[in-house]
Amino acid sequence: MKIIDAHIHLVETIAGFGQRGELRAIGGGRARYADGTVLTLIPPELGEYQVTPESVLALMDRENVERAVILQGDYMGYQNEYALQAMRRYPERFMAAVTLDPYCRRRDGILHQLVEVEGAHVLKLEVSEMNGWMAAHDRIPLDGPTLQEIYAYAEAHGMVTVVDVGRPGSESYQLEALSRMIRRHSSMKWVICHLMMPLRDRLDDLAHDLETLAADNVWFDLAALPAVTAPGEAYPFPSAGRALRIARESVGAGRLIFGSDLPSTVCKAPYRELVGYAAEILTEEEREKVFYHNALHVFWNEE
């Protein structure tokens, strides 16, 4: 089975900032927030302080992963230049997404440099109040003028826009507002991360939420689904499996894209398990779509 992993992270330096303050590496793959909270973010097989393109390529080769999309994660700190360097060094293996804080005073210049000069084709918008913009800013309307300008820029430059809206019930979980923007910018491809982070005790709401955003230009990635639905649940991750079945019935396998969210998810489960639970649920035809062809179409414009 050929695989494209549409949601990974490279890390040159852990330099994040969020609701717990700054996040810095302390060794052993761990990092500590300013409030003292310690996280394990990097498994030994991928590094101690960094996650390099070469360490990820070694894993990809071992697990039969043909290509990967490097997304930006605010909790790790922006790695725009590092991701773009990896894409330029290994263009047949990596696609790099870029991001920015929408309230930067020189936002237009940043977008110009990242997109028109450095050639980024994917824009990542991490709006969640967990680790994204709303972790450090007041509530940001997803259909407000600030983000509307960014959506318009991305659409005008033929970009794929990847959005993390956070968990159900959070201030960032603005599905109606995002739905309006998806329909307004209907020529742009949108990918919604983590299947919108469904909670184990709220899976009955998932079909409705997916259908709120469903459109011909929208796909949903499955990144970290076992970790977000039921942290600590063992393979084959029954809650994640239930969420996947609901999504398959609601929007269809043609709208779902595999992603692992490595490196942090590989601290909790082997990569083969992050692939295996979904592969066991899907038919052969569905696996070809979810693990390969959907991402090929969305990010590389290939069929």
RODO-2510 file (C-alpha; in nm, 4 decimals, decimal comma):
residues 303
     n   res          X          Y          Z
     1     m     0,0000     0,0000     0,0000
     2     k     0,1420     0,3365    -0,1053
     3     i     0,1175     0,6138     0,1539
     4     i     0,1289     0,9910     0,1564
     5     d     0,1438     1,1349     0,5070
     6     a    -0,0311     1,4710     0,4767
     7     h     0,0406     1,5964     0,8296
     8     i     0,3933     1,5853     0,9722
     9     h     0,6212     1,8338     1,1482
    10     l     0,9928     1,9020     1,1168
    11     v     1,1671     2,0745     1,4049
    12     e     1,4859     2,2756     1,3713
    13     t     1,4418     2,4312     1,7176
    14     i     1,1552     2,3943     1,9640
    15     a     1,0527     2,7558     2,0154
    16     g     0,6779     2,7558     2,0647
    17     f     0,4456     2,9973     2,2402
    18     g     0,0900     2,9445     2,3601
    19     q    -0,1477     2,9576     2,6537
    20     r     0,1241     2,8238     2,8889
    21     g     0,3864     3,0709     2,7684
    22     e     0,7025     2,9837     2,5810
    23     l     0,8010     2,6232     2,5091
    24     r     1,1682     2,5231     2,5036
    25     a     1,3551     2,1939     2,4629
    26     i     1,5030     2,0362     2,7772
    27     g     1,6567     1,7245     2,6200
    28     g     1,5502     1,3669     2,5728
    29     g     1,2820     1,4697     2,3229
    30     r     1,1054     1,6698     2,5939
    31     a     1,0108     2,0365     2,6195
    32     r     0,8898     2,2570     2,9049
    33     y     0,6397     2,5431     2,9009
    34     a     0,6939     2,8553     3,1063
    35     d     0,4377     2,7344     3,3619
    36     g     0,6459     2,4193     3,4224
    37     t     0,4380     2,1754     3,2157
    38     v     0,6630     1,9150     3,0508
    39     l     0,5734     1,7387     2,7251
    40     t     0,7394     1,4552     2,5367
    41     l     0,7403     1,5649     2,1741
    42     i     1,0138     1,3711     1,9922
    43     p     1,0609     0,9917     2,0008
    44     p     1,4206     0,8633     2,0229
    45     e     1,4115     0,7305     1,6661
    46     l     1,3564     1,0831     1,5317
    47     g     1,5898     1,2853     1,7540
    48     e     1,6412     1,4552     2,0872
    49     y     1,6266     1,8286     2,0163
    50     q     1,5442     1,8288     1,6449
    51     v     1,3396     1,6393     1,3875
    52     t     1,5436     1,6587     1,0681
    53     p     1,4279     1,5812     0,7143
    54     e     1,6741     1,2922     0,7072
    55     s     1,5402     1,1296     1,0240
    56     v     1,1851     1,1519     0,8873
    57     l     1,2918     1,0165     0,5486
    58     a     1,4441     0,7137     0,7200
    59     l     1,1099     0,6457     0,8892
    60     m     0,9210     0,7089     0,5654
    61     d     1,1390     0,4625     0,3747
    62     r     1,0927     0,1993     0,6440
    63     e     0,7125     0,2440     0,6499
    64     n     0,6590     0,2712     0,2715
    65     v     0,5618     0,6404     0,2842
    66     e     0,6235     0,7940    -0,0559
    67     r     0,5685     1,1623     0,0258
    68     a     0,4772     1,3876     0,3166
    69     v     0,3322     1,7334     0,3743
    70     i     0,5263     1,9356     0,6313
    71     l     0,2803     2,1455     0,8287
    72     q     0,3535     2,4185     1,0798
    73     g     0,2577     2,3706     1,4444
    74     d     0,2452     2,6781     1,6661
    75     y     0,3231     2,4753     1,9757
    76     m     0,6618     2,3801     1,8266
    77     g     0,7282     2,7307     1,6987
    78     y     0,7200     2,8352     1,3352
    79     q     0,9602     2,6337     1,1187
    80     n     0,8828     2,7985     0,7848
    81     e     1,2357     2,8321     0,6515
    82     y     1,3365     2,4864     0,7722
    83     a     1,0362     2,3258     0,6012
    84     l     1,0982     2,5141     0,2762
    85     q     1,4636     2,4088     0,2800
    86     a     1,3563     2,0467     0,3201
    87     m     1,1165     2,0771     0,0256
    88     r     1,3877     2,2288    -0,1927
    89     r     1,6379     1,9596    -0,0895
    90     y     1,3929     1,6703    -0,1381
    91     p     1,1287     1,7977    -0,3819
    92     e     1,0141     1,4480    -0,4753
    93     r     0,9380     1,3646    -0,1092
    94     f     0,8190     1,6781     0,0713
    95     m     0,5615     1,9533     0,0298
    96     a     0,6059     2,2404     0,2770
    97     a     0,3318     2,4523     0,4317
    98     v     0,3993     2,7947     0,5800
    99     t     0,2230     3,0032     0,8405
   100     l     0,2273     3,3406     1,0145
   101     d     0,0588     3,5334     1,2918
   102     p    -0,2266     3,7250     1,1236
   103     y    -0,1661     4,0246     1,3496
   104     c     0,1907     4,0881     1,2379
   105     r     0,2053     4,4504     1,1286
   106     r     0,4052     4,3546     0,8186
   107     r     0,1902     4,0557     0,7363
   108     d     0,1722     4,1357     0,3646
   109     g     0,5497     4,1378     0,3377
   110     i     0,5745     3,8039     0,5162
   111     l     0,3224     3,6432     0,2812
   112     h     0,4978     3,7906    -0,0209
   113     q     0,8313     3,6457     0,0898
   114     l     0,7006     3,3010     0,1818
   115     v     0,4715     3,2576    -0,1169
   116     e     0,5895     3,4730    -0,4060
   117     v     0,9625     3,4586    -0,3366
   118     e     1,0135     3,1214    -0,1663
   119     g     0,7396     2,9365    -0,3524
   120     a     0,5131     2,7965    -0,0804
   121     h     0,1913     2,6393    -0,2118
   122     v     0,0270     2,5449     0,1190
   123     l    -0,0864     2,7772     0,3999
   124     k    -0,1430     2,6418     0,7518
   125     l    -0,3792     2,8349     0,9804
   126     e    -0,3613     2,7110     1,3399
   127     v    -0,6473     2,8981     1,5033
   128     s    -0,7113     2,6727     1,8045
   129     e    -0,7115     2,8019     2,1603
   130     m    -0,5088     2,4984     2,2644
   131     n    -0,1890     2,5680     2,0714
   132     g    -0,2810     2,8136     1,7971
   133     w    -0,3537     3,1816     1,7551
   134     m    -0,6307     3,1891     2,0136
   135     a    -0,3956     3,0476     2,2753
   136     a    -0,2260     3,3875     2,2842
   137     h    -0,4864     3,6231     2,1308
   138     d    -0,8449     3,7082     2,2128
   139     r    -1,1174     3,5390     2,0092
   140     i    -1,0523     3,5742     1,6366
   141     p    -1,3617     3,5580     1,4122
   142     l    -1,2905     3,3065     1,1368
   143     d    -1,5055     3,5136     0,9016
   144     g    -1,3695     3,8480     1,0227
   145     p    -1,1874     4,1005     0,8009
   146     t    -0,8365     4,0030     0,9121
   147     l    -0,8687     3,6392     0,8094
   148     q    -1,0785     3,7227     0,5054
   149     e    -0,7789     3,9088     0,3640
   150     i    -0,5588     3,6045     0,4198
   151     y    -0,8115     3,3681     0,2575
   152     a    -0,8377     3,5983    -0,0431
   153     y    -0,4591     3,6114    -0,0789
   154     a    -0,4297     3,2329    -0,0573
   155     e    -0,7034     3,1812    -0,3148
   156     a    -0,5526     3,4364    -0,5525
   157     h    -0,2194     3,2538    -0,5372
   158     g    -0,3646     2,9073    -0,5883
   159     m    -0,2762     2,7820    -0,2423
   160     v    -0,4176     2,4947    -0,0400
   161     t    -0,5375     2,6262     0,2977
   162     v    -0,5080     2,3879     0,5934
   163     v    -0,7019     2,4855     0,9067
   164     d    -0,6917     2,3534     1,2624
   165     v    -1,0109     2,4747     1,4336
   166     g    -0,9388     2,3080     1,7683
   167     r    -1,1740     2,1048     1,9837
   168     p    -1,5553     2,1077     1,9868
   169     g    -1,6824     2,3595     2,2395
   170     s    -1,3778     2,5865     2,2199
   171     e    -1,3875     2,9483     2,1020
   172     s    -1,1947     2,8553     1,7891
   173     y    -1,4513     2,5928     1,6853
   174     q    -1,6462     2,8287     1,4591
   175     l    -1,7879     2,5928     1,2006
   176     e    -2,0634     2,8154     1,0655
   177     a    -1,8200     3,1032     1,0134
   178     l    -1,5649     2,8774     0,8467
   179     s    -1,8355     2,7237     0,6295
   180     r    -1,9246     3,0689     0,4969
   181     m    -1,5600     3,1320     0,4070
   182     i    -1,5240     2,7926     0,2385
   183     r    -1,8208     2,8710     0,0175
   184     r    -1,7048     3,2238    -0,0542
   185     h    -1,3618     3,0948    -0,1599
   186     s    -1,4912     2,7973    -0,3529
   187     s    -1,2029     2,7760    -0,6003
   188     m    -0,9548     2,7122    -0,3194
   189     k    -0,8862     2,3697    -0,1710
   190     w    -0,9341     2,3479     0,2066
   191     v    -0,8122     2,0767     0,4428
   192     i    -0,9475     2,0609     0,7987
   193     c    -0,7080     1,9004     1,0485
   194     h    -0,7577     1,6137     1,2942
   195     l    -1,1092     1,5340     1,1676
   196     m    -1,1938     1,8417     1,3833
   197     m    -1,0678     1,6734     1,7041
   198     p    -1,3777     1,4726     1,7969
   199     l    -1,4022     1,3781     2,1634
   200     r    -1,4929     1,0216     2,2636
   201     d    -1,7990     1,1402     2,4580
   202     r    -1,9135     1,3657     2,1703
   203     l    -1,8746     1,1367     1,8701
   204     d    -2,2492     1,1524     1,8118
   205     d    -2,1982     1,5133     1,7011
   206     l    -1,9259     1,4337     1,4483
   207     a    -2,1455     1,3627     1,1459
   208     h    -2,3304     1,6929     1,1888
   209     d    -2,0051     1,8865     1,2259
   210     l    -1,8495     1,7253     0,9204
   211     e    -2,1583     1,7962     0,7135
   212     t    -2,1494     2,1611     0,8232
   213     l    -1,8175     2,2053     0,6415
   214     a    -1,8594     1,9463     0,3666
   215     a    -1,8187     2,0841     0,0143
   216     d    -1,6545     1,9900    -0,3142
   217     n    -1,3420     2,1865    -0,2160
   218     v    -1,3017     2,0459     0,1385
   219     w    -1,1093     1,7477     0,2730
   220     f    -1,0464     1,6306     0,6312
   221     d    -0,7186     1,4871     0,7574
   222     l    -0,7049     1,2103     1,0177
   223     a    -0,3906     1,3327     1,1939
   224     a    -0,3531     1,2244     1,5585
   225     l    -0,7066     1,0850     1,5612
   226     p    -0,6241     0,8135     1,8196
   227     a    -0,4665     1,0722     2,0516
   228     v    -0,7431     1,3316     2,0270
   229     t    -1,0443     1,1009     2,0508
   230     a    -0,9283     0,8990     2,3510
   231     p    -0,5780     0,9716     2,4853
   232     g    -0,4122     0,6572     2,6149
   233     e    -0,6472     0,4173     2,4383
   234     a    -0,4579     0,1138     2,3089
   235     y    -0,4357    -0,0170     1,9537
   236     p    -0,6530    -0,0681     1,7539
   237     f    -0,7883     0,2586     1,9007
   238     p    -1,1618     0,1786     1,9013
   239     s    -1,2742     0,5401     1,9525
   240     a    -1,0645     0,6603     1,6592
   241     g    -1,2029     0,3711     1,4576
   242     r    -1,5570     0,4734     1,5390
   243     a    -1,4817     0,8332     1,4363
   244     l    -1,3353     0,7112     1,1077
   245     r    -1,6431     0,4998     1,0352
   246     i    -1,8699     0,7971     1,1059
   247     a    -1,6635     1,0164     0,8727
   248     r    -1,6680     0,7535     0,5984
   249     e    -2,0454     0,7364     0,6167
   250     s    -2,0898     1,1129     0,6456
   251     v    -1,8549     1,2607     0,3844
   252     g    -1,7113     0,9513     0,2141
   253     a    -1,3592     0,8144     0,1798
   254     g    -1,2963     1,0524    -0,1079
   255     r    -1,2890     1,3420     0,1425
   256     l    -1,0509     1,1874     0,3958
   257     i    -0,6713     1,2136     0,3978
   258     f    -0,4272     1,0195     0,6131
   259     g    -0,1907     1,2099     0,8398
   260     s     0,0159     1,0961     1,1367
   261     d     0,1051     1,4259     1,3112
   262     l     0,4534     1,2941     1,3803
   263     p     0,6757     1,3394     1,5754
   264     s     0,4646     1,3666     1,8924
   265     t     0,2197     1,0895     1,8022
   266     v     0,5041     0,8422     1,7513
   267     c     0,5923     0,8977     2,1176
   268     k     0,2602     0,7323     2,2028
   269     a     0,2259     0,4585     1,9391
   270     p     0,4438     0,3031     1,6670
   271     y     0,3931     0,4549     1,3237
   272     r     0,2646     0,1232     1,1873
   273     e    -0,0227     0,1366     1,4397
   274     l    -0,1159     0,4906     1,3304
   275     v    -0,1517     0,3465     0,9807
   276     g    -0,2864     0,0064     1,0772
   277     y    -0,6022     0,0960     1,2665
   278     a    -0,7380     0,2887     0,9686
   279     a    -0,6173     0,0390     0,7086
   280     e    -0,8069    -0,2393     0,8859
   281     i    -1,1345    -0,0456     0,8679
   282     l    -1,1192     0,0700     0,5069
   283     t    -1,1727    -0,1368     0,1958
   284     e    -0,8891    -0,1671    -0,0569
   285     e    -1,0475     0,0990    -0,2774
   286     e    -1,0980     0,3304     0,0200
   287     r    -0,7397     0,2773     0,1376
   288     e    -0,6096     0,3879    -0,2030
   289     k    -0,8047     0,7112    -0,1683
   290     v    -0,7405     0,7899     0,1979
   291     f    -0,3747     0,6915     0,2123
   292     y    -0,2646     0,8141    -0,1291
   293     h    -0,4806     0,9512    -0,4091
   294     n    -0,6735     1,2175    -0,2146
   295     a    -0,3525     1,3804    -0,0901
   296     l    -0,1927     1,3482    -0,4336
   297     h    -0,4854     1,5392    -0,5831
   298     v    -0,5133     1,8051    -0,3118
   299     f    -0,1476     1,8931    -0,2564
   300     w     0,0216     1,7993    -0,5842
   301     n    -0,2671     1,8429    -0,8300
   302     e    -0,2063     1,4902    -0,9533
   303     e    -0,4669     1,2197    -0,9987
***
